[in-house]
Amino acid sequence: MIVRIGVDIAVRASHQASLADERGELQWSGYRFRTSPADLEQLWSRLPRGVAADDVTVVMEPTRNAWVPLAAWFRRRGAHVVLVPAERSADLRAYYAKHTKSDRLDSVLLARLPLLHPEGLYSERGLGPGDPLRRATKMHSTLVKRRTTSIARLDALLEILGPDWHAAFSGDLSNLTPLRFLAAGYADPIAVRRLGRARLVRFLGRHSRGAWGEAVADTILAAAAASRELWSEDLEFTDLAEDIAVEARLALRITEELKELDDRIDALVRERDPRGIITSAPGVGPVNGAVILGRLGDPGRFRSLAAVRSFSGLVPSLDSSGISGHHGGPTKHGDALLREALFISADQARRQDPTLAAKYHRLMVVSGKHHNTAICHIAATLLTRIAACWNAGAPYELRDLDGTPVTTEDARAIIRARYTVPDSLRRTRTTTRTSRRSKESQRAPSTGPSQPNATQHTAA
């Protein structure tokens, strides 16, 4: 007897479960339980007699991370766990709301879902957010963005002191030496003057390991003098320096966390991919390789290579009706971080693999595609090949269009000779139209009266 358990997951309250047989007839519904071993054992005991664990399918809508321990428990019992994607559950909820008083995708509908859309249900075998590599790569991406925000804020604050400070650090505030200098409170021109040239040279030399010396110190001293002359006593240098120091300390702390996280990710990748199959693909470096491996999971869990592409969201959407239909942009279903890593890797891979370069050349020159569209096609192809190499247990191999293996140098020569896109065409295929309003700073003050005041003046 085949049965399906639909679980309506709650984050803080009790979950609800319903049981339906293979014909969709309910055996029981509305059973409440919590994520505890005792409650889960009680739920499992309610299965009809004679039902084997292999015949049980658990259908859940993933709600935050509350589904992770439930899925792990049911899988350990031998049941098949199916997650309903968020976009699919939203469509079902919209339909369900038209015919019921509630728009909630409840456990009864989830238990009957395999009858409604069996081909769209995929078993969840991984740990989801419980997987350490998946979690670590997401955290790495988040920390990089936070650090970028802090660096941008630092740059904006230094502009208040004057343009010479940006030039003094060569525009590279991501370097540890300027961050440590600013974190020490030396964005105050008066503090820099008190520090003196000799101690400033020693400070820069110690923190840069000799890379920065007297020339940089003189530039910083000149920038400090220019700030004093520019502002005189109109600006509280001490308060501004403290604000800058806070941002610099945040950037330094994030940098330290990133270094520790990189070491942990490297260890996880070496454990899962000791042969370096993922990073053997062209354009896939250690960072993007870790993201692809962590966010994609085991490529062998997919039933086909088409399923791998569909999971990434890089396949084109299809709008069809009757005998007509057309393809649109990527569906963007799945993991956004995975698509980002594949897009960046694909842009490098088409410069290294002749077969990918030929496809990119055809899409740009013959088909008239935009650069981003062409790269999305390359990214989908690259992902397919990575999955195929993983399943075969063999590293990626560069080949010419006739299948002949080529070296990295030969591949680059082939690409230069046959598949170079003219610069004039590339400019037209990579430009993005930007409206005047989108170019305006969102923090800039208004250049005119607000619309309500303008209306009042007109009426007067």
C-alpha positions, -999 to 999 in steps of 0.1 A, spaced: 0 0 0 14 34 -11 7 63 12 15 100 12 19 122 42 13 159 37 30 180 63 20 217 68 51 230 86 49 258 112 79 276 125 68 282 161 34 264 164 26 227 159 28 212 124 -2 195 108 -1 162 89 -26 144 68 -24 109 52 -38 99 18 -35 66 -1 -25 62 -38 -60 72 -49 -60 104 -29 -85 92 -3 -78 105 31 -70 81 59 -68 108 85 -61 145 86 -53 175 108 -29 155 131 -8 180 151 27 173 162 60 191 169 96 185 159 105 162 187 115 125 187 84 115 207 59 133 185 75 120 153 74 85 166 37 89 175 31 102 140 49 73 124 29 48 145 -4 61 129 6 46 95 -17 17 85 -5 -17 92 15 -35 66 29 -2 50 66 -5 44 88 26 49 97 24 12 60 30 3 58 63 23 62 96 6 63 128 28 54 160 9 63 193 26 64 229 17 98 242 29 92 269 55 124 287 65 147 260 80 121 242 100 118 215 74 154 204 76 152 182 108 119 168 98 132 157 64 163 142 80 141 122 104 118 109 78 146 99 55 163 81 83 131 61 87 133 51 50 106 74 36 109 94 4 109 132 12 95 156 -14 97 193 -12 73 215 -31 92 245 -45 81 279 -33 70 292 -67 50 260 -73 33 262 -39 24 299 -46 6 289 -78 -12 261 -59 -21 285 -32 -35 310 -57 -57 283 -72 -67 269 -38 -78 304 -25 -104 307 -53 -123 276 -41 -119 277 -3 -122 302 25 -85 299 33 -55 304 11 -33 282 32 -16 253 14 -27 228 41 -16 192 47 -46 177 29 -36 193 -4 0 184 1 -9 148 7 -29 147 -26 -3 167 -46 14 136 -61 -18 129 -79 -20 164 -93 16 168 -105 36 136 -101 63 145 -127 71 178 -109 80 162 -76 116 155 -68 130 137 -38 151 157 -15 182 138 -5 205 164 8 206 182 41 197 216 27 208 244 50 222 216 73 249 209 48 281 226 60 295 234 25 262 248 13 259 270 44 296 281 43 295 293 7 263 313 13 280 328 44 311 336 23 290 354 -3 272 374 24 304 384 42 320 396 9 290 418 2 291 432 37 328 440 34 322 456 0 295 478 17 319 488 45 347 497 20 322 518 -1 311 536 31 348 542 40 354 557 6 324 580 10 335 592 44 370 600 32 356 622 5 345 645 32 381 651 41 390 658 5 401 640 -26 438 637 -16 431 609 9 417 587 -19 449 593 -39 471 587 -8 459 551 -6 460 546 -43 422 540 -43 427 506 -27 409 507 6 405 469 6 442 466 14 449 457 51 474 485 56 450 515 50 423 497 69 446 493 100 457 529 96 421 542 95 410 518 123 437 534 146 419 567 143 444 584 119 418 597 96 421 628 119 445 652 101 456 667 135 464 632 148 485 625 117 505 657 123 511 647 159 521 612 148 550 627 128 567 615 97 592 590 114 565 571 133 542 572 103 569 555 82 574 529 108 537 522 112 532 518 74 563 497 70 553 473 99 517 467 87 526 465 50 557 443 56 579 469 39 557 476 8 548 511 20 575 535 30 585 572 30 567 580 -3 533 569 9 539 586 43 546 619 26 515 616 5 494 610 36 510 639 54 502 661 24 466 649 24 462 657 61 477 692 56 453 698 26 423 688 48 433 712 76 437 740 51 404 731 33 382 729 64 401 750 89 380 747 121 346 741 104 348 703 107 351 681 138 379 659 126 378 638 158 342 627 153 346 620 116 378 600 123 359 578 149 332 571 124 358 561 98 376 539 124 343 521 132 339 512 95 375 502 91 373 479 122 342 463 108 360 457 74 390 442 92 369 419 113 350 407 83 384 401 65 395 379 94 363 359 93 366 355 56 401 341 59 390 315 85 359 307 64 381 302 33 402 276 52 371 257 63 357 257 27 390 245 13 390 216 37 354 207 29 360 209 -9 391 187 -7 371 161 13 342 160 -12 362 165 -44 397 151 -38 404 147 -75 395 184 -83 369 174 -109 348 206 -103 377 230 -106 391 212 -136 364 228 -157 375 260 -175 367 292 -157 359 275 -125 383 286 -97 384 276 -61 358 301 -50 332 294 -77 340 257 -76 331 256 -39 299 275 -46 289 251 -74 297 220 -53 280 234 -22 249 248 -37 243 221 -64 250 192 -41 258 157 -55 251 159 -93 245 122 -92 212 126 -74 196 140 -106 178 116 -129 192 133 -160 215 162 -171 183 181 -182 172 179 -145 205 195 -135 200 224 -159 164 228 -147 175 229 -111 199 258 -118 171 279 -133 193 287 -164 169 270 -188 146 292 -208 110 296 -198 83 283 -222 50 301 -229 29 278 -251 -8 276 -260 -22 252 -285 2 249 -314 20 282 -307 47 289 -282 78 308 -276 108 307 -252 115 335 -228 143 343 -204 157 320 -178 132 306 -153 155 316 -125 141 287 -104 165 273 -79 196 288 -62 205 323 -71 241 319 -57 246 289 -79 235 308 -110 258 337 -101 288 314 -98 280 297 -131 275 330 -149 309 343 -137 326 310 -146 310 308 -180 323 343 -189 358 330 -183 352 295 -198 343 308 -232 378 324 -234 394 290 -227 373 262 -243 370 263 -281 337 246 -281 322 271 -257 339 299 -276 323 287 -309 288 286 -293 293 321 -278 305 334 -312 275 319 -329 250 333 -304 266 368 -306 274 371 -343 248 349 -360 219 349 -337 223 385 -325 220 377 -288 230 400 -260 262 392 -242 243 383 -210 219 360 -229 248 343 -246 266 338 -213 235 322 -197 235 297 -226 272 290 -220 266 286 -182 239 260 -188 262 240 -211 291 244 -186 269 230 -158 259 201 -179 295 192 -187 305 196 -150 277 172 -140 287 147 -167 324 148 -156 313 143 -120 291 113 -128 319 98 -150 346 105 -123 368 121 -149 383 157 -151 372 181 -178 391 179 -210 395 207 -235 387 197 -271 385 212 -305 351 212 -324 361 179 -341 367 163 -307 405 164 -308 420 171 -273 440 203 -272 462 220 -246 454 253 -229 477 272 -252 463 256 -283 428 263 -272 435 300 -267 451 301 -301 421 285 -318 398 309 -301 418 339 -312 420 327 -348 383 316 -353 360 328 -326 369 364 -317 339 387 -316 346 421 -333 349 449 -308 324 470 -326 298 442 -323 306 435 -287 300 471 -277 265 469 -292 258 436 -275 270 445 -240 256 480 -235 227 485 -212 202 513 -217 200 534 -185 174 561 -179 184 595 -166 165 589 -134 184 556 -127 217 575 -130 208 600 -103 221 593 -68 193 580 -46 208 599 -17 212 632 -35 191 661 -24 162 671 -46 170 697 -72 135 712 -71 103 714 -50 84 683 -41 54 674 -62 28 684 -36 44 718 -31 48 723 -68 11 716 -73 1 741 -46 23 768 -61 7 762 -95 -27 763 -81 -19 796 -64 
